[in-house]
Amino acid sequence: MAQVYLPSNISSNVFRSPTNVESAEANRVLTVPAAVNPLTDAEKNFALITSLILTNKSLGSITVNAKVTNATSSAYILYGVNVPAGTAFEVIQGNKFILKEGDTLVVWHGSNATNVLDVMTSYTLHQPNTPYNA
């Protein structure tokens, strides 16, 4: 049997209940894994984020932050956005964005209470060089 490399696309959802500490592991929604031995940039993995929904489960408004980070930089998707009590907020609303290899999406809130925010993210992970046995 010979091993061949073909592209694969894996669609999935990630559910998180983040904390109020940006660096907490519970706040890491998704990190794009590194490809195995990519020869060019076209052979690196990426994720297409198709949906990001935040739900405030508390009795009061909370502020929410979302940021994409990598080894050299970061950019906010949300910064101090107020989400009213008992509501859901769709961050993307028809737009999509791509995370490159090594990029991490993190979400955290500004409340001192716990278990007050749910995050649901839908994505497709594209892996150009997935090994298969033929």
CNS distance restraints for C-alpha pairs under 8 A (distance, minus, plus):
assign (resid   1 and name CA) (resid 133 and name CA) 6.26 0.50 0.50
assign (resid   1 and name CA) (resid 134 and name CA) 5.64 0.50 0.50
assign (resid   2 and name CA) (resid 133 and name CA) 5.77 0.50 0.50
assign (resid   2 and name CA) (resid 134 and name CA) 5.36 0.50 0.50
assign (resid   3 and name CA) (resid 131 and name CA) 6.38 0.50 0.50
assign (resid   3 and name CA) (resid 132 and name CA) 5.55 0.50 0.50
assign (resid   3 and name CA) (resid 133 and name CA) 4.44 0.50 0.50
assign (resid   3 and name CA) (resid 134 and name CA) 5.87 0.50 0.50
assign (resid   4 and name CA) (resid 131 and name CA) 5.68 0.50 0.50
assign (resid   4 and name CA) (resid 132 and name CA) 5.28 0.50 0.50
assign (resid   4 and name CA) (resid 133 and name CA) 6.16 0.50 0.50
assign (resid   4 and name CA) (resid 134 and name CA) 6.52 0.50 0.50
assign (resid   5 and name CA) (resid 128 and name CA) 7.93 0.50 0.50
assign (resid   5 and name CA) (resid 129 and name CA) 5.01 0.50 0.50
assign (resid   5 and name CA) (resid 130 and name CA) 5.16 0.50 0.50
assign (resid   5 and name CA) (resid 131 and name CA) 4.50 0.50 0.50
assign (resid   5 and name CA) (resid 132 and name CA) 6.03 0.50 0.50
assign (resid   6 and name CA) (resid 128 and name CA) 6.37 0.50 0.50
assign (resid   6 and name CA) (resid 129 and name CA) 5.33 0.50 0.50
assign (resid   6 and name CA) (resid 130 and name CA) 5.32 0.50 0.50
assign (resid   6 and name CA) (resid 131 and name CA) 6.57 0.50 0.50
assign (resid   6 and name CA) (resid 132 and name CA) 7.22 0.50 0.50
assign (resid   7 and name CA) (resid 126 and name CA) 7.22 0.50 0.50
assign (resid   7 and name CA) (resid 127 and name CA) 5.58 0.50 0.50
assign (resid   7 and name CA) (resid 128 and name CA) 4.02 0.50 0.50
assign (resid   7 and name CA) (resid 129 and name CA) 5.35 0.50 0.50
assign (resid   7 and name CA) (resid 130 and name CA) 5.71 0.50 0.50
assign (resid   8 and name CA) (resid 126 and name CA) 5.92 0.50 0.50
assign (resid   8 and name CA) (resid 127 and name CA) 5.26 0.50 0.50
assign (resid   8 and name CA) (resid 128 and name CA) 6.32 0.50 0.50
assign (resid   8 and name CA) (resid 129 and name CA) 7.61 0.50 0.50
assign (resid   8 and name CA) (resid 130 and name CA) 6.26 0.50 0.50
assign (resid   9 and name CA) (resid 124 and name CA) 6.26 0.50 0.50
assign (resid   9 and name CA) (resid 125 and name CA) 5.54 0.50 0.50
assign (resid   9 and name CA) (resid 126 and name CA) 4.61 0.50 0.50
assign (resid   9 and name CA) (resid 127 and name CA) 6.38 0.50 0.50
assign (resid  10 and name CA) (resid 124 and name CA) 5.38 0.50 0.50
assign (resid  10 and name CA) (resid 125 and name CA) 5.09 0.50 0.50
assign (resid  10 and name CA) (resid 126 and name CA) 6.64 0.50 0.50
assign (resid  11 and name CA) (resid 122 and name CA) 7.49 0.50 0.50
assign (resid  11 and name CA) (resid 123 and name CA) 5.71 0.50 0.50
assign (resid  11 and name CA) (resid 124 and name CA) 4.13 0.50 0.50
assign (resid  11 and name CA) (resid 125 and name CA) 6.28 0.50 0.50
assign (resid  12 and name CA) (resid 122 and name CA) 5.88 0.50 0.50
assign (resid  12 and name CA) (resid 123 and name CA) 5.70 0.50 0.50
assign (resid  12 and name CA) (resid 124 and name CA) 6.37 0.50 0.50
assign (resid  13 and name CA) (resid 120 and name CA) 6.86 0.50 0.50
assign (resid  13 and name CA) (resid 121 and name CA) 5.50 0.50 0.50
assign (resid  13 and name CA) (resid 122 and name CA) 4.40 0.50 0.50
assign (resid  13 and name CA) (resid 123 and name CA) 6.36 0.50 0.50
assign (resid  14 and name CA) (resid  29 and name CA) 6.69 0.50 0.50
assign (resid  14 and name CA) (resid  30 and name CA) 7.67 0.50 0.50
assign (resid  14 and name CA) (resid 119 and name CA) 7.92 0.50 0.50
assign (resid  14 and name CA) (resid 120 and name CA) 5.77 0.50 0.50
assign (resid  14 and name CA) (resid 121 and name CA) 5.17 0.50 0.50
assign (resid  14 and name CA) (resid 122 and name CA) 6.51 0.50 0.50
assign (resid  15 and name CA) (resid  29 and name CA) 7.68 0.50 0.50
assign (resid  15 and name CA) (resid 118 and name CA) 7.20 0.50 0.50
assign (resid  15 and name CA) (resid 119 and name CA) 5.69 0.50 0.50
assign (resid  15 and name CA) (resid 120 and name CA) 4.73 0.50 0.50
assign (resid  15 and name CA) (resid 121 and name CA) 6.62 0.50 0.50
assign (resid  16 and name CA) (resid  26 and name CA) 6.88 0.50 0.50
assign (resid  16 and name CA) (resid  27 and name CA) 7.11 0.50 0.50
assign (resid  16 and name CA) (resid  29 and name CA) 6.78 0.50 0.50
assign (resid  16 and name CA) (resid 118 and name CA) 5.80 0.50 0.50
assign (resid  16 and name CA) (resid 119 and name CA) 5.11 0.50 0.50
assign (resid  16 and name CA) (resid 120 and name CA) 6.68 0.50 0.50
assign (resid  17 and name CA) (resid  26 and name CA) 7.02 0.50 0.50
assign (resid  17 and name CA) (resid  27 and name CA) 7.47 0.50 0.50
assign (resid  17 and name CA) (resid 115 and name CA) 6.05 0.50 0.50
assign (resid  17 and name CA) (resid 116 and name CA) 7.49 0.50 0.50
assign (resid  17 and name CA) (resid 117 and name CA) 5.60 0.50 0.50
assign (resid  17 and name CA) (resid 118 and name CA) 4.63 0.50 0.50
assign (resid  17 and name CA) (resid 119 and name CA) 6.21 0.50 0.50
assign (resid  18 and name CA) (resid  26 and name CA) 5.43 0.50 0.50
assign (resid  18 and name CA) (resid  27 and name CA) 4.67 0.50 0.50
assign (resid  18 and name CA) (resid 107 and name CA) 6.55 0.50 0.50
assign (resid  18 and name CA) (resid 108 and name CA) 5.44 0.50 0.50
assign (resid  18 and name CA) (resid 109 and name CA) 7.16 0.50 0.50
assign (resid  18 and name CA) (resid 115 and name CA) 7.39 0.50 0.50
assign (resid  18 and name CA) (resid 117 and name CA) 6.48 0.50 0.50
assign (resid  18 and name CA) (resid 118 and name CA) 6.98 0.50 0.50
assign (resid  18 and name CA) (resid 119 and name CA) 7.50 0.50 0.50
assign (resid  19 and name CA) (resid  24 and name CA) 7.05 0.50 0.50
assign (resid  19 and name CA) (resid  26 and name CA) 6.82 0.50 0.50
assign (resid  19 and name CA) (resid  27 and name CA) 6.45 0.50 0.50
assign (resid  19 and name CA) (resid 108 and name CA) 5.62 0.50 0.50
assign (resid  19 and name CA) (resid 109 and name CA) 6.28 0.50 0.50
assign (resid  19 and name CA) (resid 114 and name CA) 6.61 0.50 0.50
assign (resid  19 and name CA) (resid 115 and name CA) 7.42 0.50 0.50
assign (resid  20 and name CA) (resid 108 and name CA) 5.33 0.50 0.50
assign (resid  20 and name CA) (resid 109 and name CA) 4.72 0.50 0.50
assign (resid  20 and name CA) (resid 110 and name CA) 5.35 0.50 0.50
assign (resid  20 and name CA) (resid 111 and name CA) 6.13 0.50 0.50
assign (resid  20 and name CA) (resid 112 and name CA) 6.75 0.50 0.50
assign (resid  21 and name CA) (resid  27 and name CA) 7.97 0.50 0.50
assign (resid  21 and name CA) (resid 108 and name CA) 6.52 0.50 0.50
assign (resid  21 and name CA) (resid 109 and name CA) 7.65 0.50 0.50
assign (resid  22 and name CA) (resid  27 and name CA) 6.78 0.50 0.50
assign (resid  22 and name CA) (resid 106 and name CA) 7.47 0.50 0.50
assign (resid  22 and name CA) (resid 107 and name CA) 7.27 0.50 0.50
assign (resid  22 and name CA) (resid 108 and name CA) 5.64 0.50 0.50
assign (resid  23 and name CA) (resid  27 and name CA) 7.14 0.50 0.50
assign (resid  24 and name CA) (resid  28 and name CA) 7.39 0.50 0.50
assign (resid  27 and name CA) (resid 106 and name CA) 5.28 0.50 0.50
assign (resid  27 and name CA) (resid 107 and name CA) 5.28 0.50 0.50
assign (resid  27 and name CA) (resid 108 and name CA) 5.91 0.50 0.50
assign (resid  28 and name CA) (resid 104 and name CA) 6.94 0.50 0.50
assign (resid  28 and name CA) (resid 105 and name CA) 6.08 0.50 0.50
assign (resid  28 and name CA) (resid 106 and name CA) 4.52 0.50 0.50
assign (resid  28 and name CA) (resid 107 and name CA) 6.81 0.50 0.50
assign (resid  29 and name CA) (resid 104 and name CA) 7.39 0.50 0.50
assign (resid  29 and name CA) (resid 105 and name CA) 5.46 0.50 0.50
assign (resid  29 and name CA) (resid 106 and name CA) 5.45 0.50 0.50
assign (resid  29 and name CA) (resid 107 and name CA) 7.00 0.50 0.50
assign (resid  29 and name CA) (resid 121 and name CA) 7.61 0.50 0.50
assign (resid  30 and name CA) (resid 104 and name CA) 5.59 0.50 0.50
assign (resid  30 and name CA) (resid 105 and name CA) 5.37 0.50 0.50
assign (resid  30 and name CA) (resid 106 and name CA) 7.39 0.50 0.50
assign (resid  31 and name CA) (resid 101 and name CA) 7.82 0.50 0.50
assign (resid  31 and name CA) (resid 102 and name CA) 6.20 0.50 0.50
assign (resid  31 and name CA) (resid 103 and name CA) 5.64 0.50 0.50
assign (resid  31 and name CA) (resid 104 and name CA) 4.23 0.50 0.50
assign (resid  31 and name CA) (resid 105 and name CA) 6.55 0.50 0.50
assign (resid  32 and name CA) (resid  45 and name CA) 7.02 0.50 0.50
assign (resid  32 and name CA) (resid  46 and name CA) 6.29 0.50 0.50
assign (resid  32 and name CA) (resid  47 and name CA) 6.49 0.50 0.50
assign (resid  32 and name CA) (resid  99 and name CA) 6.82 0.50 0.50
assign (resid  32 and name CA) (resid 100 and name CA) 6.48 0.50 0.50
assign (resid  32 and name CA) (resid 101 and name CA) 4.94 0.50 0.50
assign (resid  32 and name CA) (resid 102 and name CA) 5.27 0.50 0.50
assign (resid  32 and name CA) (resid 103 and name CA) 5.78 0.50 0.50
assign (resid  32 and name CA) (resid 104 and name CA) 6.70 0.50 0.50
assign (resid  32 and name CA) (resid 125 and name CA) 7.77 0.50 0.50
assign (resid  33 and name CA) (resid  45 and name CA) 6.92 0.50 0.50
assign (resid  33 and name CA) (resid 101 and name CA) 5.86 0.50 0.50
assign (resid  33 and name CA) (resid 102 and name CA) 6.15 0.50 0.50
assign (resid  34 and name CA) (resid  44 and name CA) 7.01 0.50 0.50
assign (resid  34 and name CA) (resid  45 and name CA) 6.36 0.50 0.50
assign (resid  34 and name CA) (resid 101 and name CA) 5.49 0.50 0.50
assign (resid  34 and name CA) (resid 102 and name CA) 6.51 0.50 0.50
assign (resid  35 and name CA) (resid  43 and name CA) 7.33 0.50 0.50
assign (resid  35 and name CA) (resid  44 and name CA) 5.39 0.50 0.50
assign (resid  35 and name CA) (resid  45 and name CA) 5.61 0.50 0.50
assign (resid  35 and name CA) (resid 101 and name CA) 7.71 0.50 0.50
assign (resid  35 and name CA) (resid 127 and name CA) 7.08 0.50 0.50
assign (resid  35 and name CA) (resid 129 and name CA) 7.33 0.50 0.50
assign (resid  36 and name CA) (resid 129 and name CA) 7.50 0.50 0.50
assign (resid  38 and name CA) (resid  43 and name CA) 5.11 0.50 0.50
assign (resid  38 and name CA) (resid  44 and name CA) 5.84 0.50 0.50
assign (resid  38 and name CA) (resid 129 and name CA) 7.95 0.50 0.50
assign (resid  39 and name CA) (resid  43 and name CA) 6.51 0.50 0.50
assign (resid  40 and name CA) (resid  44 and name CA) 7.21 0.50 0.50
assign (resid  42 and name CA) (resid 128 and name CA) 7.65 0.50 0.50
assign (resid  43 and name CA) (resid 127 and name CA) 7.73 0.50 0.50
assign (resid  43 and name CA) (resid 128 and name CA) 5.41 0.50 0.50
assign (resid  43 and name CA) (resid 129 and name CA) 6.47 0.50 0.50
assign (resid  44 and name CA) (resid 100 and name CA) 7.98 0.50 0.50
assign (resid  44 and name CA) (resid 101 and name CA) 6.60 0.50 0.50
assign (resid  44 and name CA) (resid 127 and name CA) 7.05 0.50 0.50
assign (resid  44 and name CA) (resid 128 and name CA) 6.73 0.50 0.50
assign (resid  45 and name CA) (resid 100 and name CA) 6.71 0.50 0.50
assign (resid  45 and name CA) (resid 101 and name CA) 5.53 0.50 0.50
assign (resid  45 and name CA) (resid 125 and name CA) 7.28 0.50 0.50
assign (resid  45 and name CA) (resid 126 and name CA) 5.65 0.50 0.50
assign (resid  45 and name CA) (resid 127 and name CA) 4.79 0.50 0.50
assign (resid  45 and name CA) (resid 128 and name CA) 6.51 0.50 0.50
assign (resid  46 and name CA) (resid  98 and name CA) 6.78 0.50 0.50
assign (resid  46 and name CA) (resid  99 and name CA) 5.66 0.50 0.50
assign (resid  46 and name CA) (resid 100 and name CA) 4.63 0.50 0.50
assign (resid  46 and name CA) (resid 101 and name CA) 5.63 0.50 0.50
assign (resid  46 and name CA) (resid 125 and name CA) 5.98 0.50 0.50
assign (resid  46 and name CA) (resid 126 and name CA) 5.44 0.50 0.50
assign (resid  46 and name CA) (resid 127 and name CA) 6.99 0.50 0.50
assign (resid  47 and name CA) (resid  98 and name CA) 5.58 0.50 0.50
assign (resid  47 and name CA) (resid  99 and name CA) 5.13 0.50 0.50
assign (resid  47 and name CA) (resid 100 and name CA) 6.63 0.50 0.50
assign (resid  47 and name CA) (resid 123 and name CA) 6.41 0.50 0.50
assign (resid  47 and name CA) (resid 124 and name CA) 5.49 0.50 0.50
assign (resid  47 and name CA) (resid 125 and name CA) 4.32 0.50 0.50
assign (resid  47 and name CA) (resid 126 and name CA) 5.97 0.50 0.50
assign (resid  48 and name CA) (resid  96 and name CA) 6.85 0.50 0.50
assign (resid  48 and name CA) (resid  97 and name CA) 5.89 0.50 0.50
assign (resid  48 and name CA) (resid  98 and name CA) 4.61 0.50 0.50
assign (resid  48 and name CA) (resid  99 and name CA) 6.53 0.50 0.50
assign (resid  48 and name CA) (resid 123 and name CA) 5.42 0.50 0.50
assign (resid  48 and name CA) (resid 124 and name CA) 5.20 0.50 0.50
assign (resid  48 and name CA) (resid 125 and name CA) 6.51 0.50 0.50
assign (resid  48 and name CA) (resid 126 and name CA) 7.87 0.50 0.50
assign (resid  49 and name CA) (resid  96 and name CA) 5.66 0.50 0.50
assign (resid  49 and name CA) (resid  97 and name CA) 5.38 0.50 0.50
assign (resid  49 and name CA) (resid  98 and name CA) 6.02 0.50 0.50
assign (resid  49 and name CA) (resid  99 and name CA) 7.44 0.50 0.50
assign (resid  49 and name CA) (resid 121 and name CA) 7.33 0.50 0.50
assign (resid  49 and name CA) (resid 122 and name CA) 6.13 0.50 0.50
assign (resid  49 and name CA) (resid 123 and name CA) 4.39 0.50 0.50
assign (resid  49 and name CA) (resid 124 and name CA) 6.71 0.50 0.50
assign (resid  50 and name CA) (resid  92 and name CA) 7.35 0.50 0.50
assign (resid  50 and name CA) (resid  94 and name CA) 7.76 0.50 0.50
assign (resid  50 and name CA) (resid  95 and name CA) 7.29 0.50 0.50
assign (resid  50 and name CA) (resid  96 and name CA) 5.07 0.50 0.50
assign (resid  50 and name CA) (resid  97 and name CA) 7.15 0.50 0.50
assign (resid  50 and name CA) (resid 121 and name CA) 7.59 0.50 0.50
assign (resid  50 and name CA) (resid 122 and name CA) 5.55 0.50 0.50
assign (resid  50 and name CA) (resid 123 and name CA) 5.38 0.50 0.50
assign (resid  50 and name CA) (resid 124 and name CA) 7.71 0.50 0.50
assign (resid  51 and name CA) (resid  90 and name CA) 7.51 0.50 0.50
assign (resid  51 and name CA) (resid  91 and name CA) 7.45 0.50 0.50
assign (resid  51 and name CA) (resid  92 and name CA) 5.84 0.50 0.50
assign (resid  51 and name CA) (resid  93 and name CA) 7.43 0.50 0.50
assign (resid  51 and name CA) (resid  94 and name CA) 7.99 0.50 0.50
assign (resid  51 and name CA) (resid  96 and name CA) 7.31 0.50 0.50
assign (resid  51 and name CA) (resid 120 and name CA) 7.65 0.50 0.50
assign (resid  51 and name CA) (resid 121 and name CA) 5.38 0.50 0.50
assign (resid  51 and name CA) (resid 122 and name CA) 4.95 0.50 0.50
assign (resid  51 and name CA) (resid 123 and name CA) 7.02 0.50 0.50
assign (resid  52 and name CA) (resid  90 and name CA) 6.02 0.50 0.50
assign (resid  52 and name CA) (resid  91 and name CA) 5.45 0.50 0.50
assign (resid  52 and name CA) (resid  92 and name CA) 5.93 0.50 0.50
assign (resid  52 and name CA) (resid 119 and name CA) 7.08 0.50 0.50
assign (resid  52 and name CA) (resid 120 and name CA) 5.81 0.50 0.50
assign (resid  52 and name CA) (resid 121 and name CA) 4.52 0.50 0.50
assign (resid  52 and name CA) (resid 122 and name CA) 6.69 0.50 0.50
assign (resid  53 and name CA) (resid  88 and name CA) 6.74 0.50 0.50
assign (resid  53 and name CA) (resid  89 and name CA) 5.65 0.50 0.50
assign (resid  53 and name CA) (resid  90 and name CA) 4.45 0.50 0.50
assign (resid  53 and name CA) (resid  91 and name CA) 5.95 0.50 0.50
assign (resid  53 and name CA) (resid  92 and name CA) 7.87 0.50 0.50
assign (resid  53 and name CA) (resid 119 and name CA) 5.72 0.50 0.50
assign (resid  53 and name CA) (resid 120 and name CA) 5.20 0.50 0.50
assign (resid  53 and name CA) (resid 121 and name CA) 6.48 0.50 0.50
assign (resid  54 and name CA) (resid  88 and name CA) 5.45 0.50 0.50
assign (resid  54 and name CA) (resid  89 and name CA) 5.10 0.50 0.50
assign (resid  54 and name CA) (resid  90 and name CA) 6.42 0.50 0.50
assign (resid  54 and name CA) (resid  91 and name CA) 7.48 0.50 0.50
assign (resid  54 and name CA) (resid 117 and name CA) 6.82 0.50 0.50
assign (resid  54 and name CA) (resid 118 and name CA) 5.74 0.50 0.50
assign (resid  54 and name CA) (resid 119 and name CA) 4.71 0.50 0.50
assign (resid  54 and name CA) (resid 120 and name CA) 6.65 0.50 0.50
assign (resid  55 and name CA) (resid  86 and name CA) 7.22 0.50 0.50
assign (resid  55 and name CA) (resid  87 and name CA) 5.82 0.50 0.50
assign (resid  55 and name CA) (resid  88 and name CA) 4.15 0.50 0.50
assign (resid  55 and name CA) (resid  89 and name CA) 6.33 0.50 0.50
assign (resid  55 and name CA) (resid 117 and name CA) 5.57 0.50 0.50
assign (resid  55 and name CA) (resid 118 and name CA) 5.08 0.50 0.50
assign (resid  55 and name CA) (resid 119 and name CA) 6.50 0.50 0.50
assign (resid  56 and name CA) (resid  61 and name CA) 7.58 0.50 0.50
assign (resid  56 and name CA) (resid  62 and name CA) 7.29 0.50 0.50
assign (resid  56 and name CA) (resid  83 and name CA) 6.51 0.50 0.50
assign (resid  56 and name CA) (resid  84 and name CA) 6.88 0.50 0.50
assign (resid  56 and name CA) (resid  85 and name CA) 5.61 0.50 0.50
assign (resid  56 and name CA) (resid  86 and name CA) 5.34 0.50 0.50
assign (resid  56 and name CA) (resid  87 and name CA) 5.59 0.50 0.50
assign (resid  56 and name CA) (resid  88 and name CA) 6.28 0.50 0.50
assign (resid  56 and name CA) (resid 116 and name CA) 5.93 0.50 0.50
assign (resid  56 and name CA) (resid 117 and name CA) 4.81 0.50 0.50
assign (resid  56 and name CA) (resid 118 and name CA) 6.74 0.50 0.50
assign (resid  57 and name CA) (resid  85 and name CA) 6.57 0.50 0.50
assign (resid  57 and name CA) (resid  86 and name CA) 5.38 0.50 0.50
assign (resid  57 and name CA) (resid  87 and name CA) 7.55 0.50 0.50
assign (resid  57 and name CA) (resid 115 and name CA) 7.70 0.50 0.50
assign (resid  57 and name CA) (resid 116 and name CA) 4.85 0.50 0.50
assign (resid  57 and name CA) (resid 117 and name CA) 5.74 0.50 0.50
assign (resid  57 and name CA) (resid 118 and name CA) 7.46 0.50 0.50
assign (resid  58 and name CA) (resid  85 and name CA) 5.59 0.50 0.50
assign (resid  58 and name CA) (resid  86 and name CA) 6.43 0.50 0.50
assign (resid  58 and name CA) (resid 116 and name CA) 5.04 0.50 0.50
assign (resid  58 and name CA) (resid 117 and name CA) 7.51 0.50 0.50
assign (resid  59 and name CA) (resid  85 and name CA) 5.19 0.50 0.50
assign (resid  59 and name CA) (resid  86 and name CA) 6.84 0.50 0.50
assign (resid  60 and name CA) (resid  84 and name CA) 6.56 0.50 0.50
assign (resid  60 and name CA) (resid  85 and name CA) 4.68 0.50 0.50
assign (resid  61 and name CA) (resid  82 and name CA) 6.42 0.50 0.50
assign (resid  61 and name CA) (resid  83 and name CA) 5.54 0.50 0.50
assign (resid  61 and name CA) (resid  84 and name CA) 4.23 0.50 0.50
assign (resid  61 and name CA) (resid  85 and name CA) 4.84 0.50 0.50
assign (resid  62 and name CA) (resid  82 and name CA) 5.65 0.50 0.50
assign (resid  62 and name CA) (resid  83 and name CA) 5.49 0.50 0.50
assign (resid  62 and name CA) (resid  84 and name CA) 6.65 0.50 0.50
assign (resid  62 and name CA) (resid  85 and name CA) 7.44 0.50 0.50
assign (resid  62 and name CA) (resid 109 and name CA) 6.75 0.50 0.50
assign (resid  62 and name CA) (resid 110 and name CA) 6.15 0.50 0.50
assign (resid  62 and name CA) (resid 111 and name CA) 5.95 0.50 0.50
assign (resid  63 and name CA) (resid  80 and name CA) 5.05 0.50 0.50
assign (resid  63 and name CA) (resid  81 and name CA) 5.12 0.50 0.50
assign (resid  63 and name CA) (resid  82 and name CA) 4.40 0.50 0.50
assign (resid  63 and name CA) (resid  83 and name CA) 6.09 0.50 0.50
assign (resid  63 and name CA) (resid 109 and name CA) 5.57 0.50 0.50
assign (resid  63 and name CA) (resid 110 and name CA) 5.15 0.50 0.50
assign (resid  63 and name CA) (resid 111 and name CA) 7.22 0.50 0.50
assign (resid  64 and name CA) (resid  78 and name CA) 6.96 0.50 0.50
assign (resid  64 and name CA) (resid  79 and name CA) 6.73 0.50 0.50
assign (resid  64 and name CA) (resid  80 and name CA) 5.27 0.50 0.50
assign (resid  64 and name CA) (resid  81 and name CA) 5.19 0.50 0.50
assign (resid  64 and name CA) (resid  82 and name CA) 6.46 0.50 0.50
assign (resid  64 and name CA) (resid  83 and name CA) 7.12 0.50 0.50
assign (resid  64 and name CA) (resid 107 and name CA) 7.27 0.50 0.50
assign (resid  64 and name CA) (resid 108 and name CA) 5.92 0.50 0.50
assign (resid  64 and name CA) (resid 109 and name CA) 4.34 0.50 0.50
assign (resid  64 and name CA) (resid 110 and name CA) 6.30 0.50 0.50
assign (resid  65 and name CA) (resid  76 and name CA) 7.41 0.50 0.50
assign (resid  65 and name CA) (resid  77 and name CA) 7.48 0.50 0.50
assign (resid  65 and name CA) (resid  78 and name CA) 4.87 0.50 0.50
assign (resid  65 and name CA) (resid  79 and name CA) 4.69 0.50 0.50
assign (resid  65 and name CA) (resid  80 and name CA) 5.48 0.50 0.50
assign (resid  65 and name CA) (resid  81 and name CA) 6.66 0.50 0.50
assign (resid  65 and name CA) (resid 107 and name CA) 5.67 0.50 0.50
assign (resid  65 and name CA) (resid 108 and name CA) 5.47 0.50 0.50
assign (resid  65 and name CA) (resid 109 and name CA) 6.09 0.50 0.50
assign (resid  66 and name CA) (resid  76 and name CA) 5.83 0.50 0.50
assign (resid  66 and name CA) (resid  77 and name CA) 5.26 0.50 0.50
assign (resid  66 and name CA) (resid  78 and name CA) 4.81 0.50 0.50
assign (resid  66 and name CA) (resid  79 and name CA) 6.68 0.50 0.50
assign (resid  66 and name CA) (resid 105 and name CA) 7.17 0.50 0.50
assign (resid  66 and name CA) (resid 106 and name CA) 5.64 0.50 0.50
assign (resid  66 and name CA) (resid 107 and name CA) 4.32 0.50 0.50
assign (resid  66 and name CA) (resid 108 and name CA) 6.61 0.50 0.50
assign (resid  67 and name CA) (resid  74 and name CA) 6.81 0.50 0.50
assign (resid  67 and name CA) (resid  75 and name CA) 5.56 0.50 0.50
assign (resid  67 and name CA) (resid  76 and name CA) 4.15 0.50 0.50
assign (resid  67 and name CA) (resid  77 and name CA) 5.35 0.50 0.50
assign (resid  67 and name CA) (resid  78 and name CA) 6.82 0.50 0.50
assign (resid  67 and name CA) (resid 105 and name CA) 5.82 0.50 0.50
assign (resid  67 and name CA) (resid 106 and name CA) 5.45 0.50 0.50
assign (resid  67 and name CA) (resid 107 and name CA) 6.58 0.50 0.50
assign (resid  68 and name CA) (resid  74 and name CA) 5.51 0.50 0.50
assign (resid  68 and name CA) (resid  75 and name CA) 5.40 0.50 0.50
assign (resid  68 and name CA) (resid  76 and name CA) 6.35 0.50 0.50
assign (resid  68 and name CA) (resid  77 and name CA) 7.26 0.50 0.50
assign (resid  68 and name CA) (resid 103 and name CA) 6.49 0.50 0.50
assign (resid  68 and name CA) (resid 104 and name CA) 5.46 0.50 0.50
assign (resid  68 and name CA) (resid 105 and name CA) 4.59 0.50 0.50
assign (resid  68 and name CA) (resid 106 and name CA) 6.44 0.50 0.50
assign (resid  69 and name CA) (resid  73 and name CA) 5.90 0.50 0.50
assign (resid  69 and name CA) (resid  74 and name CA) 4.15 0.50 0.50
assign (resid  69 and name CA) (resid  75 and name CA) 6.58 0.50 0.50
assign (resid  69 and name CA) (resid 103 and name CA) 5.59 0.50 0.50
assign (resid  69 and name CA) (resid 104 and name CA) 5.25 0.50 0.50
assign (resid  69 and name CA) (resid 105 and name CA) 6.64 0.50 0.50
assign (resid  69 and name CA) (resid 106 and name CA) 7.93 0.50 0.50
assign (resid  70 and name CA) (resid  74 and name CA) 6.36 0.50 0.50
assign (resid  70 and name CA) (resid 102 and name CA) 5.89 0.50 0.50
assign (resid  70 and name CA) (resid 103 and name CA) 4.69 0.50 0.50
assign (resid  70 and name CA) (resid 104 and name CA) 6.28 0.50 0.50
assign (resid  71 and name CA) (resid 102 and name CA) 7.48 0.50 0.50
assign (resid  71 and name CA) (resid 103 and name CA) 7.96 0.50 0.50
assign (resid  80 and name CA) (resid 110 and name CA) 7.95 0.50 0.50
assign (resid  83 and name CA) (resid  87 and name CA) 6.95 0.50 0.50
assign (resid  83 and name CA) (resid  88 and name CA) 7.58 0.50 0.50
assign (resid  83 and name CA) (resid  89 and name CA) 6.98 0.50 0.50
assign (resid  92 and name CA) (resid  96 and name CA) 6.41 0.50 0.50
assign (resid  99 and name CA) (resid 103 and name CA) 5.61 0.50 0.50
assign (resid  99 and name CA) (resid 104 and name CA) 7.50 0.50 0.50
assign (resid 107 and name CA) (resid 119 and name CA) 7.90 0.50 0.50
assign (resid 109 and name CA) (resid 117 and name CA) 7.51 0.50 0.50
assign (resid 111 and name CA) (resid 116 and name CA) 7.92 0.50 0.50
